[in-house]
Amino acid sequence: MLLCAVLAFGLMFAEHRFSAVETARSHLTSVVAPIQWLVSLPSEGVRWSAMAISDQQALIDENGRLREQLLTLSNRVQRMASLTAENIHLRELLNAPNPADVPYITAELLSLDSDPFTQQMVINRGRRDSVYIGQPVMDASGLIGQVVSVSAYTSRVLMVADANHAVPVEINRNGLRFIAQGTGQLDTLNIPSVPATADIREGDLLVTSGLGGRFPQGYPVARVDEVKRESSQAFMEVSAEPISQPERSRYFLLLFPPERPEENLSGPERMARQVVWPGDPAHPDAHRISEEALTAALELQSAEQE
């Protein structure tokens, strides 16, 4: 045990000091990928067996519910077509460009970290699928997080709930911009430095603001669940619950948003771009970068609101 502990500390020190260790770890991850696939086979076999022996009546009931849901969604799609046409007409009147669809690929969950102090997961897409560090990851509900490490066949995703993650957001109702920070708990995000006079309410939907160009604008991130106001304080205590459900999701979307070139970004925006990926192993001063980037992003946010 002592030997393993010494070896672990040696590897951490080497990774902190030498960039070659990251390359070696990437190659080792590629070697381990087939083992991860083999380990997931028993659970896949159990899932397939459970589906094969499902009760026929349960499948019939589920089919009926899905047909009702399909009818409801079809009705919504009909309304959506009308709203889309109206939106296009209004954009033509304003001479505004239509937002382009963001390309994506699908990915499947391989493993979730069991460490209670980190919120990360491994997916079955890697460098061969053009995955890159900082790439946004979504599930069916909202933003999961972003890629922080890439090997040939797998990638590691830092989730929005991780204590080392922060993402620029805005209130969907009125457009006010803030920074959502992870707390290390899957069901809670912290919204720091919210002025006591800000128009923010419980139930407000927080979406990506697009600040810094890392995440495309308008994707759901969290919903405000608690706002504490004290007359003697200049700032409120605001917490939110993430929209995404990583503990229930198995399939994810990897987005490929168009990124603004670095030379077109202002100084605060360039720092704000770093705030959403402080977990990148390629940055040994990740925590320091995170604090500086958060400060710069908040300054930019205050300037825009003024």
N, C-alpha and C positions, 0 to 999 in steps of 0.2 A: 504494500500500500504506500509506503514511504517513497519507494522508487517511482511508482506511478505519479505521486504528487509532485516529486521533483521534476519528472519528465513533463508534466502538464505546465508547471510554472516556466520551464525552459522553452516550451513551444509558444506560450503566450508572450514571453519576452522577445523571442525571435520574430514572431509575427508583428510585434510592435515596432521592432527596429529594422527589419529587412523585408523589402517588398517581394523578394523571391519566394518567401514562405506562402504568400497568397497564391502564387502560380502553382506551387506544389500542392496546396490544398485543393485547388481547382481540378488538377489532374487526379488526385486521390478520390475526389467526389465522383468523377466520371467512372472510376473503377468500382466504387461502392454502389453506383446506380443500379446495376443488375441485381445486387443483393437486396436493395430496397424493393425492387419489383418482385423478387421471389418471396420476400417477407409479406408483401401485400396479397399474395395469391391465396392463402387460407381464408382471409376475410372475404375476398372476391368469390371463392368457392362456396362459402357459407351463404353469402348474399344470393348467389345464383340458385342454390338449393332451396332457400326459403321462397324465392319467387316461383320455382318449379312446382312446389307442393302447396302453393297458396290455395285457399278455399275458393271454389268457383263462384259461389254466391257473393263473396267479398269482392271479387273482380267485377261481377255484374253490377253491384252497388256502386263501386268506384267508377265504372263506365258511365252509369247514369248521372253521377255527380259531375263528371267531366263534361258530359254533353250539356248539362245546365250551365256550367261555367263557360263553355264555348259559346253558347247562345248569348250569355251576358256580355262576353268580350266582343262578340261580333257586333252587338248593338253599340258598344263603345267605339269600335273601329269606324262604324258608320258616322258617328258624331265627329271622330277625330279627322276623318277625311274632309268634312265640311270646315272644321277649324283650321286644318292645314291649308286648304284652298284660300280661306280668308287671310291667313297669315302671309301667304305668298303675295296676295293682292296688296296688302298693306305695305309689305317690303318693297314692292314695285313702286308704290306711291312715294315711299321715302327714299327710293333709290339705294336701298341697303342690300348688301350681299346675303345670300342664303347660307346658313352654317353648313359646312360639309360634314358628312358622316365620318366618324373616326374608325379606321380599320382596326380589326382585332383578330386574335386567335383564341381558341379554347384551351384550357389546361385542366388537369385532374390532380386532386390532392394526393400526395404520397404519405406525408406525416405531419403531425402537429408537435411542436416542442412541448415537452412535459415540464420544463423549467418554469416555476411560477413567476419568476422575475422578468421573463421575456415572452413576447407574443409574436412568434414567428412560425412559419410553416414551409414545407418543401413541396414543390409542384413538379410535374413531369414534362416541363418544357425548359429548353436550355439554349445554349449558343447556336446550335444547329437550327433552331427555329427562329433565329434573329432576336431572341430575348436580350435585353440590355439592362444594365443597372439604372435604377430610377424609373423603370417602366411601371405605369399605373396598373393595378390589378382590381377587378370588380367581381362581385358575385351577383346573383339575381336581384338583390335588394339595393346594393349601393357599393361604395368604395371600401375595399378590403385593406389596401395598403399599396406597397410598391416593392419591386425587386431590389435586393441589396447585394446579392451574390449570384453569379452565374457560372455553371459548368457546362460541359458539352450536352448533357441530357437532362439536367435538373436545374432548378433555380430556388433560391431561398427568398421568401417574402417577409418583409417587416410590416406587421399589421398596424392600423391606425391607433389601436389601443396600447401599443408598446410605449413605455415611458420615454424612449429615445426618438419618438416620432411626433412630428407636428405638420399640419397642413393648413394652408390659407383657405378660409371659408367665408361665405357671405350668407346673410339671412335671405331666404327665398322671398319673403314677404316684402321687404323694403330695401334690400341691397346693401345693408351695413356689413362691413368687412371686419373679420376677426381672425385669430389664429386658434385652431383646435389642437390641443396637446394630449397625447396619450398619458394614462395614469398607471399603466401596468395591469389594469383590470379590464376584462373584455366588455363590460357593460357600462363603462364610464369614460368620458372625455372631459378635460378641463378647458374652459375658455378664459384665459387670463386677460387682465388689463381692460375690462369692460367698463367704460365710464358709467357713473351712477345715473346719468341722464339719457343713456342709450335706450332706444326703443327695441327692447328684446323681451320676449314673453315665453312662458312655458308652452311647449307645443310647437314652437317655431322650427321650421325645417332649415338645416344648415347644408348648403351645397358648396362644391368647389368653386372658388372665385376665379381661378385661372391666373392668379397673381404669381409671377415668376415663370410661367410657361411650363411648369412641370406636369400639372394635371389639367386636362381640358375643363372648361367652365361648365357648371350646371349639373354635375353628378352628385347624387345624395350622399351625405357623409354621416350626419347625426341629427337627432331631434332634441331640442332643449327640454330637459326634464326638471330643472330646479334653478330658480333665480332668487338670490338672497340680497335684499337691499337694506342698507343701514344708513340713516341720515347723516351720521358722523363720518362716513367713509366716502372717499372720492371714487372708489371702484366697487363694482358688485362682484359677488361670487356666483359664477355661472357654471353649471355642469350639463352635459348632454349625453345621451345614449346613442351609440353607433347604430346606424341603420343596417349595416351588413351583419350576417350571421355565420361567421367562420366555423363555429362549432357544429353547425347543421349542414353547411354547404359542402359539396364534393367536387363540383365543377365551377370553373372560374373563367373570366375573360381577361386577356392581356391586351391592353389598348396600345395603339401606335399613333399618338397624337402628333400633329405637326408642331415642332419646337421652334421658338423664336431664336435666332442666332444670338450668341453672347454679345456681339458688338452692338446689337440693337437694344440692349437692356441698360437701364440706369444702374448706378452703383447699388442703391437699396434693393432694386429688383434682382440684381445678380446675387446679393446676399440672401434675399428671400427665396431664391431658387434652391439654395443649399439647406434651408430650414426643413424641407420635407424629406431629406434623406441623410440625417446625421448618422444612421447606422451603417453606412457604407464602410466596409473593412479597409478600403483603400485610403481612408483618411484617419491617421493615428490620432489627430486632435479633434475627433468627432464631437465630443461634448462641448469644447470651447467654440467650435464652428457653429454648433447648434445655438448657443447662447447669443453669439454675435449676430447670427442670421435672424433669430427671433426678434432681437432688438431692432434690427434694420427693417424687418417686415412690419413691425408695429409702428415705427416712425413713418414709413411709407403710407400705412393705413390711415394714421392720424392726419397726415398732410392731405390725402385725397378727400377725407371727410370734411376738412376745413375748407 
